[in-house]
């Protein structure tokens, strides 16, 4: 399993990038970055941490509901050259960071992690202390990294990655006279990258993954002792878990897809990533590379900047809260009309005091009468059971419509092929609280105490309808890819139809965009324009990718039609008109599966 594999560490560029043309290009890039680093800091770097961006082929805004997604890494990446600062200086500044960026618009930054004393141990108030203070005063302290979530700068993502390493590997309460062996090293870093910020290709996750890797490498924490006392390399799954937690420190409650794709991808396939009941990654070969003529994915940047942090309380974080509350409301409604074994599992889910903030994926498990437990491999629903369950549960989503919740209309489950009217005005906060079964104080504690959201109406029905149908589309996309690849390798005399394959996959992508636009309302007029233009220009399917509200689209296009397709976008999308060739090539590009994160160790 990919999550159990060790984090790759390479010393030869060709091993990191097996394709000769890419290896040659990256060797020059790495050498230029190392030379630039040396000229800035007066000593060479010891490592280069690399983390790619990702493009989500299908499965938007469902990872934090713990449903599986289908991304792939892209060639565009973030590189961080790093090394310990061995220059003489203030020896109390263990862990000092000097951060530079190759882009002039990002100003040089320097920062030092601080320690916060615990009032329960000291007789003074909580306060920031220097490492050089009296150890007797500073027992039971914790690391603190100043990250202003309201005014994020480029180094905020570096700090987020660093903080996670400090918290996991450097316990300040174990230090003895500031022993440098158990304190973080002073570090110099130089950042560069080719993932466009705010494009929907997850530049923020790439930055956090790369910075986490950089501080692990410099501080010799890529290997850790196992239970038997032998050293082992940290796994990709462990890095994903760290990166997810680290990105939360910049105010983004990510579900883990971006980090998992950046860390675990292979250059030969897409990934089916599932999060519940345990994290797992399945490499799924993309048959579009096996047909004649081949097909590719083309990414097009809308040039509308999509920042998950800016506006999070009315967009990204609000959607997280809406889906979490919807899970409880739906479970309560299902329980009122369900029979054993579903009723027992739903009752257990609703009354578990250790899991009051459960997800829609957990509701699906209980709806099927299975008591899956997060982090446990047994019991676990098969992919086929999840798919069948989604097909059934999606017919129950109408329970979340505002008029049904108010008691103004009785819920009637639609027939399997009946089109449901998705119009719904949503509910107000007090109505949502009542539907949850909580008193207002408990509701606020569970759902609103840890995140800032702002809304007059909460759209439980529309968000849930999107999450369940999008999760079903992911499984249909995966199933189509696996079935086609299997038919190519079988001895059956019948030959699979490439045109049917591309049409099926394309339709799933286009339907996904419609759902994102109308049910999850995470699209943008520019994205809607681009996807419509893509279909008119010959794409089999097109959709937004990433958080939405700007950023990129991804379109499925025959490889021999890429030139005509790209011309159609350039001539039809107003912001592309007048662009120079180099600028346009940075905005619209073919995307193929890329390799995941790694550390390049620079040997003398």
MOBEL-V623385 format. One record per backbone hydrogen bond with DSSP energy under -1.0 kcal/mol. CO is the residue of the C=O (numbers start at 1). NH is the residue of the N-H. If there is no record, write none. Layout:
co: [CO/CO]
nh: [NH/NH]
This chain:
co: [1/2/3/5/8/10/12/13/19/20/21/22/23/24/25/26/27/28/29/30/31/32/33/34/35/36/37/38/46/47/48/49/50/51/53/55/58/62/63/65/69/70/71/72/73/76/77/78/79/80/81/82/82/83/90/92/93/96/97/98/99/100/103/109/111/114/115/116/118/118/127/129/130/134/134/142/144/148/153/155/156/157/158/159/160/161/162/163/164/165/166/171/179/186/187/188/189/190/191/192/196/198/199/201/202/203/204/205/206/207/208/209/210/211/212/213/214/215/216/217/222/224/226/230/232/234/235/236/237/238/239/240/241/242/243/244/246/247/247/248/252/256/257/258/259/260/261/262/265/266/270/272/273/274/277/280/282/284/286/287/288/294/296/297/298/299/300/304/309/311/312/312/313/315/316/317/318/319/320/321/322/323/324/325/326/327/328/329/330/331/332/334/341/342/343/344/345/346/347/352/359/360/361/362/363/364/365/366/370/373/382/383/384/385/386/387/388/389/390/392/393/396/397/398/401/402/403/403/404/415/427/428/429/430/431/432/439/440/441/442/443/444/444/458/458/459/460/461/462/463/464/465/466/467/468/469/470/471/472/473/474/475/476/477/478/479/480/481/482/483/484/485/497/498/499/500/501/502/503/504/505/506/507/508/509/510/511/512/513/514/515/515/516/522/524/525/526/527/528/529/530/531/532/533/534/535/541/543/551/552/553/554/555/556/557/558/559/561/562/563/564/565/566/567/568/569/573/574/576/580/581/582/584/584/587/589/598/599/600]
nh: [4/5/237/236/599/601/16/17/23/24/25/26/27/28/29/30/31/32/33/34/35/36/37/38/39/40/41/42/602/82/600/80/598/78/74/72/70/67/66/361/273/57/271/55/594/53/194/51/192/49/190/46/47/188/93/94/96/187/111/189/109/191/106/99/97/144/129/142/121/122/117/115/133/137/138/116/114/151/156/159/160/161/162/163/164/165/166/167/168/169/170/174/182/85/98/83/100/81/102/79/199/306/552/54/206/207/208/209/210/211/212/213/214/215/216/217/218/219/221/220/234/232/229/226/224/7/239/240/241/242/243/244/245/246/247/248/249/250/252/251/254/260/261/262/263/264/265/597/596/269/284/282/69/280/375/274/272/270/289/290/295/559/557/591/555/589/553/551/312/314/317/318/454/319/320/321/322/323/324/325/326/327/328/329/330/331/332/333/334/335/336/337/345/346/347/348/349/350/351/355/363/364/365/366/367/368/370/369/372/376/386/387/388/389/390/391/392/393/394/395/396/399/400/401/405/406/408/409/407/418/458/432/433/434/435/436/443/444/445/446/447/448/449/427/460/463/464/465/466/467/468/469/470/471/472/473/474/475/476/477/478/479/480/481/482/483/484/485/486/487/488/489/501/502/503/504/505/506/507/508/509/510/511/512/513/514/515/516/517/518/519/520/522/549/528/529/530/531/532/533/534/535/536/537/539/538/556/554/302/545/300/543/298/540/296/561/562/565/566/567/568/569/570/571/572/573/576/577/579/584/585/586/587/588/301/299/50/10/48]
